[in-house]
């Protein structure tokens, strides 16, 4: 304290008035607020960017409501506006000191003295008729702005300012903001705002004043008149302030203390009286300080002297040139002591009142966002586990389906192959049996017969149709029911086996594959029209006991062909009845008959030779030989019987007989032709069965393929979801760590600027 007094006295002497100016700026308690304001603004700038990042992160996940719901996204998005609002408030935050007192107690003069320049109107009488707020302007411009207007009005001098206010006749609760260059005043540079008020005895609207201008004040300065004592109006005002604010910071300045110099004998008693009443008001009535602390908040000054002294200092003159009475040095020192304590108080108070709440709100925002991110992280991790389980299930089901499909396909191929072979064998057997019964089918054809060629052609076409329909009908009767049942059972087995590989929603589709409007039926395509198109009937009359017929009966068809073919090659020596036995043997060799002589009688041999010889001589020889051997009577009887048989057969060769012969020839020809297509027809029927079963299995396989495709698509979707969840989890972890970092930054801010105040 002694060093401080010596330094102050030396400054008053005028030689070092500016010597410690730079040091004062650097060591000023007000710099705590400036640094704290810059720090918390930087932190909230990071918080604003962080909230924007979180909002952007949630916007990317809003498509998946399972990860981020609408309520969470809306809640986090609301923090953007809140943080932006806090930043705006922080930019405007400043240390605010409000001066109150009765009219003409020197409130404006105290402010001018602290600002070291006569800015506000002051003088005798009621000079301030509204609230005046003095704050720094960032440029070198000085101007004022009235309430409700953004127009800048120039401030050229204090007198002009006073006149302007009086001319406008503003209401006492209106606020006029006076902007003064920060470079001209250290306090304004340190973000201090001064509020001058009309006298508390001017109007009873104290509540309106407090609500409008005082709730955000960090320090209240009660300027009292040292020539009197604290008045009830002054006390009432601060009583009202204390009800609205918790323990407001109050300084009491007993201004005009230079008047005490006229009565030095009562100086100490008057000071003690004022001191006691002020301490009693602060400690007992308002209960904002203890008596000891209250003593540190009461000062006896002369603002007018201080203002004049600082104006002299600014001009380069000694400060004591502004002295009005004895004891100036002590009063000047006490004003500086007030300023020092005021700066300490307002800096601590402003940091606490302005930034503590913002710091808590910043922590709350960081905590809320971190909790939301923790929930999102937990949710994404749970969803990731669920998706991994689902992926494993789908992958296992896909592998199982593909493996079972391979096994089932091979099994069904074998089954279809066995069924095809079985059908082929059945059709072949049944068709062969029906071919053997072809004569019965042909006999059942009762269309009238006529050998006329045109009618016969129609008859043949209808017979073709009858045979084809009859064979087809018999084959269907014998095979269709059993084959259709086997096919249906096979299809049902396929469907049931394949349905186990399908999901529930597609099993019904597999069941819809089986039902048909009509049961499956094999088509037996014999095509008799084309098959028997080369059939040519032979309806010429032929005697059944004719020479050719007899030869055919005894020698067979091959022998007949040989005999007829060699009929003209019998040697002429055989025409003689004196032919030797060797010659007869030669004949038998030629005609293909047995060579043993005991197998043929002599007459037979001669007859054969006769019928195979050339010319009349052979016939005569044979006739003479027969006549001598058996007699003419036997020959006549034999000829008569032979002729009767011929006549009988010739007379019975009617249309009916021709029809029977036609059917016999047709049966023989059709049988031969049908046997050629047995394998083809059975293969065709088996191919129909194969196509039916293969198409059914192909449709079922298509459903399984669709299921496999769906599972592949599901796996791809799950993989994409997992990537999204992993990215979301990674981003959530990073953002959560950023929230912890910001909360830690605010904790460090509290430790550096708030906890150190206690």
C-alpha positions in Angstrom: 0.0 0.0 0.0 2.8 2.4 0.8 4.5 1.7 -2.5 1.2 2.3 -4.2 0.8 5.7 -2.4 4.3 6.7 -3.4 3.7 5.8 -7.0 0.4 7.6 -7.0 1.9 10.7 -5.4 4.6 10.7 -8.0 2.0 10.5 -10.7 0.1 13.4 -9.2 3.4 15.4 -9.3 3.0 15.3 -13.1 6.4 13.8 -14.1 5.3 10.2 -14.5 1.6 10.4 -15.2 2.0 8.3 -18.3 5.0 6.3 -17.2 3.0 3.3 -16.0 0.2 3.5 -18.6 1.3 0.5 -20.7 2.0 -1.5 -17.5 -1.4 -0.7 -16.2 -3.0 -2.0 -19.4 -1.0 -5.2 -19.3 -1.6 -5.8 -15.6 -5.2 -4.5 -15.4 -7.7 -7.0 -13.8 -10.0 -6.1 -16.7 -7.7 -8.1 -19.0 -9.0 -11.3 -17.3 -12.4 -10.6 -18.7 -11.0 -9.8 -22.2 -9.0 -13.0 -22.3 -11.9 -15.0 -20.8 -14.2 -13.6 -23.5 -11.8 -14.4 -26.3 -11.3 -17.9 -24.9 -15.0 -18.8 -24.5 -15.7 -17.3 -27.9 -13.1 -19.6 -29.4 -14.6 -22.6 -27.6 -18.1 -21.8 -28.7 -16.9 -21.4 -32.3 -15.6 -24.9 -32.0 -18.9 -26.0 -30.4 -20.8 -24.4 -33.3 -18.7 -26.2 -35.9 -19.1 -29.4 -33.8 -22.8 -29.2 -33.7 -23.0 -28.6 -37.4 -20.8 -31.7 -37.9 -23.2 -33.7 -35.7 -26.2 -32.4 -37.5 -24.6 -33.3 -40.9 -23.7 -36.8 -39.5 -27.3 -37.3 -38.4 -28.6 -36.0 -41.7 -26.7 -38.8 -43.5 -28.4 -41.4 -41.2 -31.9 -39.9 -41.4 -32.8 -42.4 -44.1 -32.4 -45.2 -41.6 -34.9 -44.5 -38.8 -33.5 -47.5 -36.9 -30.2 -45.7 -36.4 -31.4 -42.1 -35.9 -35.0 -41.3 -35.2 -36.7 -38.0 -36.0 -36.9 -36.9 -32.4 -33.1 -37.2 -31.9 -32.3 -35.4 -35.2 -34.7 -32.6 -34.4 -33.3 -32.2 -30.9 -29.7 -32.0 -32.1 -30.6 -29.6 -34.9 -32.2 -27.3 -32.3 -28.7 -26.9 -30.7 -27.5 -25.1 -33.9 -29.8 -22.2 -33.1 -29.0 -22.3 -29.4 -25.2 -22.2 -30.0 -25.6 -19.5 -32.6 -27.6 -17.5 -30.1 -25.0 -18.0 -27.4 -22.3 -16.8 -29.7 -24.2 -13.7 -30.6 -24.6 -13.0 -26.9 -20.9 -13.6 -26.2 -20.0 -11.2 -28.9 -22.1 -8.6 -27.2 -21.1 -9.5 -23.7 -19.2 -6.8 -21.8 -18.6 -5.6 -18.3 -21.4 -3.4 -17.4 -21.4 -0.8 -14.5 -24.5 1.1 -13.7 -24.4 4.5 -11.8 -27.3 5.5 -9.6 -28.0 8.3 -7.2 -30.1 11.3 -6.6 -30.1 14.2 -9.0 -27.0 16.4 -9.1 -24.9 13.9 -7.0 -22.3 13.8 -9.7 -23.0 10.5 -11.4 -22.1 11.8 -14.9 -19.0 13.5 -13.5 -17.8 10.2 -11.9 -18.1 8.5 -15.3 -16.3 11.3 -17.0 -13.5 11.1 -14.4 -13.1 7.3 -15.0 -13.2 7.8 -18.7 -10.6 10.7 -18.3 -12.6 12.9 -20.6 -15.7 15.0 -20.4 -18.1 12.9 -22.5 -21.4 13.0 -20.6 -23.3 16.3 -19.8 -22.7 17.4 -16.3 -23.4 20.6 -14.4 -25.7 22.1 -11.8 -29.3 20.9 -11.8 -30.9 18.0 -13.6 -28.7 17.4 -16.6 -29.3 13.8 -17.4 -32.9 13.1 -18.2 -32.6 9.6 -19.6 -30.3 6.6 -19.5 -26.9 7.1 -21.2 -24.8 4.1 -22.1 -21.2 4.8 -23.0 -19.4 1.9 -24.9 -16.4 1.6 -27.2 -16.6 1.7 -30.9 -14.2 -0.4 -32.9 -13.4 2.4 -35.4 -12.3 5.9 -34.5 -15.9 7.2 -35.0 -17.8 8.8 -32.1 -21.6 8.9 -32.4 -24.8 8.2 -30.5 -27.9 6.1 -31.3 -31.3 6.7 -29.7 -33.6 3.9 -28.6 -35.8 2.6 -31.4 -33.5 4.0 -34.1 -30.5 2.9 -35.9 -29.5 6.3 -37.2 -26.1 7.6 -36.1 -26.1 11.1 -34.7 -22.7 12.9 -34.4 -21.3 13.8 -31.0 -19.1 16.8 -31.4 -19.1 18.0 -27.8 -20.6 17.4 -24.5 -22.6 20.6 -24.6 -24.1 19.6 -28.0 -25.0 16.2 -26.6 -26.8 17.7 -23.7 -28.7 20.1 -25.9 -29.7 17.3 -28.3 -31.1 15.3 -25.4 -33.0 18.2 -24.0 -34.3 19.1 -27.4 -35.6 15.5 -28.0 -37.2 15.4 -24.6 -36.7 11.7 -24.2 -38.5 9.7 -21.6 -36.4 9.0 -18.5 -36.4 5.2 -19.1 -35.2 5.5 -22.7 -31.7 4.5 -23.5 -29.2 6.5 -25.6 -26.1 4.6 -26.6 -23.0 6.8 -26.9 -20.1 5.2 -28.8 -16.7 6.5 -28.1 -13.4 5.4 -29.7 -11.8 2.7 -27.7 -8.3 4.1 -28.4 -9.2 7.2 -26.4 -10.1 5.3 -23.2 -8.5 2.3 -21.6 -11.7 1.1 -19.8 -13.7 1.1 -23.1 -10.8 -0.8 -24.7 -11.2 -3.4 -22.0 -14.8 -3.9 -22.9 -16.4 -1.9 -20.0 -19.7 -0.3 -20.5 -20.9 2.7 -18.4 -24.6 3.4 -17.8 -25.6 6.8 -16.4 -29.1 7.1 -15.1 -31.4 9.9 -14.2 -31.8 10.6 -10.5 -33.6 8.0 -8.6 -35.7 10.8 -7.1 -36.9 11.9 -10.6 -39.5 9.2 -11.1 -41.1 6.4 -9.1 -40.7 3.9 -12.0 -37.8 2.1 -10.3 -39.0 -1.4 -11.2 -39.1 -0.5 -14.9 -35.6 0.9 -14.7 -34.3 -2.2 -13.0 -35.9 -4.7 -15.4 -34.9 -2.7 -18.4 -31.3 -1.6 -17.6 -30.0 -3.2 -14.5 -30.6 -7.0 -14.6 -27.4 -7.6 -16.7 -25.2 -5.1 -14.7 -22.1 -6.5 -13.1 -21.5 -3.6 -10.7 -23.7 -0.9 -9.2 -22.1 2.4 -8.1 -24.2 4.5 -5.8 -23.1 8.1 -6.0 -24.1 9.9 -2.9 -23.6 13.5 -1.8 -21.1 13.7 1.0 -22.7 16.9 2.1 -25.8 15.0 3.1 -26.4 11.4 4.0 -27.9 8.3 2.3 -31.5 9.1 1.5 -34.5 6.7 1.6 -35.0 7.0 -2.2 -31.5 5.8 -2.7 -31.9 2.9 -0.3 -35.3 1.9 -1.7 -33.8 1.6 -5.2 -31.1 -0.8 -4.0 -33.6 -2.7 -1.9 -35.5 -3.3 -5.1 -32.3 -4.3 -6.9 -31.5 -6.9 -4.2 -34.9 -8.5 -4.6 -34.3 -9.1 -8.3 -30.5 -9.9 -8.2 -28.8 -12.2 -5.8 -26.2 -10.2 -3.9 -25.4 -7.4 -6.3 -22.0 -5.9 -6.3 -22.4 -2.4 -4.9 -19.9 0.5 -4.4 -20.8 3.6 -2.5 -19.0 6.8 -3.6 -19.4 9.8 -1.2 -18.9 12.4 -3.9 -18.0 16.1 -3.3 -15.8 15.2 -0.4 -13.7 18.2 -1.2 -16.4 20.2 0.7 -15.0 18.7 3.9 -11.9 20.8 3.5 -13.9 23.9 4.7 -14.5 22.2 8.1 -11.3 20.2 8.8 -12.2 19.9 12.5 -15.3 17.7 11.7 -13.6 15.8 8.9 -13.1 12.5 10.7 -16.4 12.6 12.5 -18.4 13.2 9.3 -16.4 10.5 7.5 -17.0 8.0 10.3 -20.7 8.9 10.3 -21.0 8.3 6.6 -18.9 5.2 6.8 -21.0 3.7 9.5 -24.3 4.4 7.8 -23.0 3.0 4.4 -21.6 -0.1 6.0 -24.8 -0.6 8.0 -26.8 -0.3 4.7 -24.7 -2.8 2.8 -24.3 -5.4 5.6 -27.4 -5.2 7.7 -30.1 -3.9 5.4 -29.1 -5.3 2.0 -27.0 -8.2 3.5 -24.8 -8.3 0.5 -21.5 -8.0 2.4 -20.0 -8.6 5.8 -19.2 -5.4 7.8 -15.5 -5.9 7.1 -16.1 -6.4 3.3 -18.6 -3.5 3.3 -15.9 -1.1 4.5 -13.9 -1.9 1.4 -16.8 -0.8 -0.7 -17.2 2.8 0.6 -15.1 5.6 -0.7 -14.9 9.4 -0.2 -14.0 11.2 -3.5 -14.3 14.3 -5.5 -15.1 13.4 -9.0 -14.9 17.0 -10.2 -11.4 17.3 -8.9 -10.3 14.0 -10.4 -11.8 14.9 -13.8 -10.0 18.2 -13.8 -6.7 16.6 -12.7 -6.9 14.1 -15.5 -7.6 16.7 -18.0 -4.6 18.6 -16.8 -2.5 15.4 -17.1 -3.7 14.9 -20.6 -2.5 18.4 -21.4 0.9 17.6 -19.9 0.3 19.6 -16.7 0.7 18.4 -13.1 -2.4 16.7 -11.8 -2.6 19.0 -8.7 -3.5 21.9 -11.0 -7.0 20.6 -10.8 -7.2 20.7 -7.0 -10.2 22.6 -5.6 -9.3 22.3 -1.9 -6.8 21.0 0.6 -6.4 17.2 0.8 -6.6 16.7 -2.9 -3.9 14.1 -3.0 -5.8 11.9 -0.5 -9.0 12.3 -2.4 -7.3 11.6 -5.7 -5.6 8.5 -4.3 -8.9 7.2 -2.9 -10.6 7.7 -6.3 -7.7 5.6 -7.8 -8.2 3.0 -5.1 -11.8 2.9 -6.0 -11.0 2.3 -9.6 -8.5 -0.5 -8.7 -11.1 -2.3 -6.5 -13.8 -1.6 -9.0 -11.7 -3.1 -11.9 -11.0 -6.2 -9.8 -14.7 -6.6 -8.8 -16.2 -5.9 -12.2 -13.8 -8.3 -13.9 -14.5 -11.1 -11.5 -18.2 -10.4 -11.4 -18.5 -10.1 -15.2 -16.5 -13.3 -15.8 -18.8 -15.1 -13.4 -22.1 -13.6 -14.4 -21.4 -13.5 -18.1 -19.5 -16.7 -18.8 -20.3 -19.1 -16.0 -23.8 -19.7 -17.4 -22.6 -20.0 -20.9 -19.9 -22.4 -19.8 -22.5 -24.5 -18.1 -24.8 -24.4 -21.1 -21.9 -25.4 -23.4 -21.2 -28.4 -21.1 -24.8 -29.2 -21.1 -24.9 -29.2 -24.9 -21.8 -31.2 -25.2 -23.1 -33.7 -22.6 -26.5 -34.0 -24.3 -24.9 -34.5 -27.7 -22.4 -37.0 -26.3 -25.3 -39.0 -24.7 -27.2 -38.9 -28.0 -24.1 -40.2 -29.8 -23.6 -42.8 -27.1 -27.1 -44.0 -27.7 -26.6 -44.0 -31.5 -23.3 -45.8 -31.0 -24.9 -48.5 -28.8 -27.7 -48.8 -31.2 -25.4 -49.1 -34.2 -23.4 -51.7 -32.4 -26.5 -53.7 -31.5 -27.8 -53.4 -35.0 -24.4 -54.4 -36.4 -24.5 -57.6 -34.2 -28.0 -58.3 -35.4 -27.1 -57.7 -39.0 -24.1 -60.0 -38.6 -26.3 -62.7 -37.2 -28.8 -62.2 -40.0 -26.0 -62.2 -42.5 -24.7 -65.5 -41.1 -28.2 -67.0 -41.2 -28.8 -65.9 -44.8 -25.3 -67.0 -45.9 -25.9 -70.5 -44.2 -29.3 -70.7 -45.8 -27.9 -69.7 -49.2 -25.2 -72.4 -49.0 -27.7 -75.0 -47.8 -30.1 -74.1 -50.6 -27.4 -74.3 -53.2 -26.0 -77.6 -51.9 -29.5 -79.1 -51.6 -30.5 -77.8 -55.0 -27.4 -79.6 -56.5 -28.2 -82.9 -54.7 -31.9 -82.6 -55.5 -31.3 -81.8 -59.1 -29.2 -84.9 -59.5 -31.7 -87.0 -57.7 -34.6 -85.6 -59.8 -32.6 -86.2 -63.0 -32.1 -89.8 -62.0 -35.8 -90.2 -61.1 -36.9 -88.6 -64.3 -34.5 -90.8 -66.2 -35.9 -93.9 -64.5 -39.5 -92.8 -65.2 -38.7 -92.1 -68.8 -37.2 -95.6 -69.2 -40.2 -97.1 -67.5 -42.6 -95.2 -69.7 -40.7 -96.3 -72.7 -40.8 -99.9 -71.8 -44.5 -99.8 -70.9 -45.5 -98.1 -74.1 -43.3 -100.4 -76.1 -44.8 -103.5 -74.5 -48.4 -102.2 -74.7 -48.0 -101.2 -78.3 -46.5 -104.5 -79.2 -49.4 -106.3 -77.6 -51.9 -104.1 -79.4 -50.1 -104.8 -82.7 -50.6 -108.5 -82.1 -54.3 -107.8 -81.6 -54.5 -105.7 -84.7 -56.7 -108.2 -86.5 -59.3 -107.8 -83.8 -59.3 -104.0 -84.2 -59.6 -104.4 -88.0 -62.4 -106.9 -87.7 -64.3 -104.4 -85.6 -64.3 -102.0 -88.6 -67.9 -102.3 -90.0 -67.9 -99.7 -92.8 -69.5 -101.2 -96.0 -66.9 -102.5 -98.4 -66.8 -102.2 -102.2 -63.9 -103.1 -104.4 -64.4 -100.1 -106.6 -61.1 -98.1 -106.4 -62.6 -94.8 -105.5 -64.8 -96.3 -102.8 -61.9 -98.4 -101.7 -59.7 -95.3 -101.1 -62.3 -93.8 -98.8 -62.6 -97.2 -97.1 -58.8 -97.3 -96.5 -58.7 -93.7 -95.0 -61.5 -94.6 -92.6 -59.8 -97.8 -91.7 -56.6 -95.9 -91.0 -58.4 -93.6 -88.7 -60.2 -96.5 -87.0 -57.0 -98.3 -86.4 -55.2 -95.2 -85.1 -58.1 -94.3 -82.8 -58.5 -97.8 -81.6 -54.8 -98.3 -80.8 -54.6 -94.9 -79.1 -57.7 -95.5 -77.1 -56.5 -98.9 -76.0 -53.1 -97.5 -75.1 -54.6 -94.7 -73.1 -56.9 -97.2 -71.3 -54.0 -99.4 -70.4 -51.3 -96.7 -69.6 -52.7 -93.2 -69.1 -54.2 -93.6 -65.7 -51.1 -95.3 -64.2 -48.7 -92.9 -66.0 -50.7 -89.8 -65.0 -50.7 -91.0 -61.4 -47.0 -91.7 -61.4 -46.3 -88.3 -63.0 -48.6 -86.5 -60.5 -46.9 -88.3 -57.6 -43.5 -87.4 -59.0 -44.5 -83.7 -59.4 -45.9 -83.7 -55.9 -42.7 -85.1 -54.5 -40.7 -82.5 -56.5 -42.8 -79.7 -55.1 -42.6 -80.9 -51.5 -38.9 -81.4 -51.7 -38.3 -78.0 -53.4 -40.7 -76.3 -51.0 -38.4 -77.0 -48.2 -35.8 -74.7 -49.9 -38.3 -71.8 -50.4 -39.2 -69.2 -47.8 -42.7 -69.1 -46.5 -43.9 -66.4 -48.8 -43.0 -68.4 -51.9 -44.2 -71.9 -50.8 -47.7 -71.1 -51.9 -46.3 -70.2 -55.4 -44.7 -73.6 -55.6 -48.0 -75.3 -54.8 -49.7 -73.3 -57.5 -47.4 -74.9 -60.1 -48.9 -78.4 -59.7 -52.7 -77.9 -60.2 -53.7 -78.3 -63.8 -57.1 -77.8 -65.5 -56.8 -81.2 -67.0 -54.6 -84.1 -65.9 -51.5 -84.8 -68.0 -52.2 -87.2 -70.8 -49.7 -88.8 -73.2 -50.4 -88.4 -76.9 -49.8 -91.6 -78.9 -49.0 -90.4 -82.4 -49.2 -93.4 -84.8 -50.1 -91.5 -88.0 -51.5 -94.5 -89.8 -52.3 -92.5 -92.9 -48.7 -91.9 -93.7 -47.5 -95.1 -92.2 -49.7 -97.3 -94.5 -49.7 -95.0 -97.4 -47.8 -97.6 -99.5 -50.4 -100.3 -98.8 -51.7 -101.8 -102.1 -54.3 -104.5 -101.9 -54.5 -107.5 -104.2 -58.1 -108.6 -104.7 -57.6 -110.9 -107.9 -59.1 -114.4 -107.5 -56.6 -117.2 -106.9 -57.6 -120.9 -106.6 -56.4 -122.2 -103.3 -55.6 -125.7 -104.9 -53.8 -124.3 -107.9 -50.4 -125.5 -108.8 -48.7 -122.4 -107.5 -50.7 -122.6 -104.2 -49.8 -126.3 -103.8 -46.2 -125.6 -104.4 -46.3 -122.8 -101.9 -47.9 -125.0 -99.4 -45.5 -127.9 -99.8 -42.3 -126.2 -100.7 -42.8 -122.9 -98.9 -42.4 -119.5 -100.3 -38.7 -119.7 -101.0 -39.1 -123.0 -102.9 -41.9 -121.5 -104.9 -39.8 -118.6 -105.9 -36.9 -120.8 -107.0 -39.2 -123.2 -108.9 -40.8 -120.4 -110.8 -37.6 -118.7 -111.4 -36.0 -121.9 -112.8 -39.1 -123.2 -114.6 -37.6 -122.6 -118.0 -34.3 -124.2 -117.1 -35.3 -127.9 -116.9 -33.2 -130.1 -119.3 -35.0 -131.4 -122.4 -33.9 -134.9 -121.6 -36.4 -135.0 -118.7 -39.2 -134.9 -121.2 -38.6 -138.5 -122.1 -40.3 -141.2 -120.1 -37.1 -143.3 -120.4 -35.2 -140.8 -118.2 -33.0 -142.4 -115.6 -33.2 -142.0 -111.9 -30.1 -139.8 -112.0 -31.8 -137.5 -114.3 -34.7 -137.2 -111.8 -32.3 -136.4 -109.1 -30.9 -133.6 -111.2 -34.4 -132.3 -111.5 -35.0 -132.3 -107.8 -31.8 -130.4 -107.3 -32.8 -127.8 -109.8 -36.3 -127.3 -108.3 -35.0 -127.4 -104.8 -36.8 -130.6 -103.6 -35.3 -133.3 -101.5 -33.0 -135.6 -103.4 -33.7 -138.9 -101.6 -35.6 -141.3 -104.0 -37.5 -142.9 -101.2 -39.1 -139.6 -100.3 -40.9 -139.3 -103.5 -43.0 -141.8 -105.4 -42.4 -142.3 -109.1 -45.7 -140.8 -110.1 -44.9 -137.7 -108.1 -41.6 -137.4 -109.7 -43.0 -137.7 -113.1 -45.8 -135.2 -112.3 -43.3 -132.7 -111.1 -41.2 -133.2 -114.2 -44.3 -132.9 -116.3 -45.4 -129.7 -114.8 -42.0 -128.3 -115.1 -41.3 -129.4 -118.6 -41.8 -127.4 -121.7 -44.3 -128.0 -124.5 -47.1 -130.5 -125.1 -44.9 -133.5 -125.1 -44.3 -133.3 -121.4 -48.0 -133.0 -120.7 -48.9 -135.9 -122.9 -46.3 -138.1 -121.4 -47.6 -137.2 -117.9 -51.2 -137.8 -118.9 -50.4 -141.1 -120.5 -48.4 -142.1 -117.6 -51.2 -141.3 -115.1 -53.7 -143.0 -117.3 -51.8 -146.2 -117.3 -51.0 -146.0 -113.7 -54.3 -145.1 -111.9 -56.9 -145.5 -114.5 -59.2 -143.1 -116.3 -62.0 -143.4 -113.8 -59.9 -142.2 -110.9 -58.6 -139.4 -113.1 -62.2 -138.4 -114.0 -63.3 -138.4 -110.4 -60.3 -136.4 -109.3 -60.8 -133.9 -112.1 -64.5 -133.6 -111.2 -63.7 -132.9 -107.5 -60.9 -130.5 -108.5 -63.3 -128.7 -110.8 -66.0 -128.6 -108.2 -63.6 -127.1 -105.7 -62.6 -124.5 -108.3 -66.2 -123.7 -109.1 -67.1 -123.4 -105.4 -64.2 -121.1 -104.6 -65.0 -119.0 -107.7 -68.6 -118.7 -106.8 -67.8 -117.7 -103.1 -65.3 -115.0 -104.2 -67.8 -112.3 -103.2 -67.4 -108.7 -101.8 -67.4 -110.2 -98.3 -64.6 -112.5 -99.2 -62.7 -109.7 -100.8 -63.2 -107.6 -97.6 -61.8 -110.4 -95.5 -58.9 -110.7 -97.9 -58.4 -106.9 -97.9 -58.4 -106.8 -94.0 -56.0 -109.8 -93.9 -53.6 -108.1 -96.3 -54.1 -104.8 -94.4 -53.4 -106.4 -91.0 -50.2 -108.0 -92.4 -49.0 -104.8 -93.9 -49.9 -102.6 -90.9 -48.4 -105.1 -88.5 -45.1 -104.9 -90.3 -45.2 -101.1 -90.5 -46.3 -100.6 -86.9 -43.6 -102.8 -85.6 -41.1 -100.5 -87.3 -42.3 -97.5 -85.2 -42.7 -99.2 -81.8 -39.4 -97.8 -80.6 -40.1 -94.4 -82.1 -43.5 -94.2 -80.5 -42.3 -95.3 -77.1 -39.5 -92.8 -77.3 -41.9 -90.1 -78.2 -44.2 -90.9 -75.2 -41.2 -91.0 -72.9 -40.1 -87.7 -74.3 -43.5 -86.2 -73.4 -43.2 -87.5 -69.9 -39.6 -86.1 -69.7 -40.8 -82.7 -70.9 -43.6 -82.6 -68.4 -41.5 -83.5 -65.4 -38.6 -81.4 -66.6 -40.8 -78.4 -67.1 -42.3 -78.8 -63.7 -38.9 -79.1 -62.1 -37.6 -76.2 -64.1 -40.5 -74.0 -62.8 -39.7 -75.1 -59.3 -36.0 -74.4 -59.9 -36.9 -71.0 -61.1 -38.6 -70.2 -57.8 -35.5 -71.5 -56.0 -33.3 -69.4 -58.3 -35.4 -66.4 -57.4 -35.0 -67.2 -53.7 -31.2 -67.5 -54.2 -31.2 -64.2 -56.1 -33.2 -62.6 -53.3 -30.8 -64.0 -50.7 -27.9 -62.7 -52.7 -29.5 -59.3 -52.9 -30.3 -59.5 -49.2 -26.6 -60.3 -48.4 -25.6 -57.3 -50.5 -28.1 -55.1 -48.7 -26.8 -56.4 -45.4 -23.2 -55.7 -46.4 -24.2 -52.2 -47.4 -26.0 -51.7 -44.1 -23.0 -53.1 -42.2 -20.7 -50.6 -44.0 -23.1 -47.8 -43.1 -23.3 -48.9 -39.5 -19.5 -49.2 -39.3 -19.1 -45.8 -40.8 -21.8 -44.4 -38.4 -20.1 -46.1 -35.4 -16.7 -44.7 -36.4 -18.1 -41.2 -36.9 -20.1 -41.4 -33.7 -16.9 -42.4 -31.8 -15.0 -39.4 -33.3 -17.8 -37.0 -32.5 -18.2 -38.4 -29.1 -14.5 -37.9 -28.4 -14.9 -34.3 -29.7 -17.7 -33.8 -27.2 -15.4 -34.9 -24.4 -12.7 -32.6 -25.7 -15.1 -29.6 -25.7 -16.3 -30.4 -22.3 -12.7 -30.7 -21.1 -12.0 -27.3 -22.7 -14.9 -25.8 -20.8 -13.6 -27.4 -17.6 -10.2 -25.8 -18.2 -11.9 -22.5 -18.9 -13.7 -22.8 -15.6 -10.5 -23.7 -13.8 -8.7 -20.8 -15.3 -11.3 -18.0 -15.1 -14.1 -19.1 -12.8 -12.7 -21.2 -10.0 -9.8 -18.9 -9.5 -12.2 -16.1 -8.6 -13.3 -17.9 -5.4 
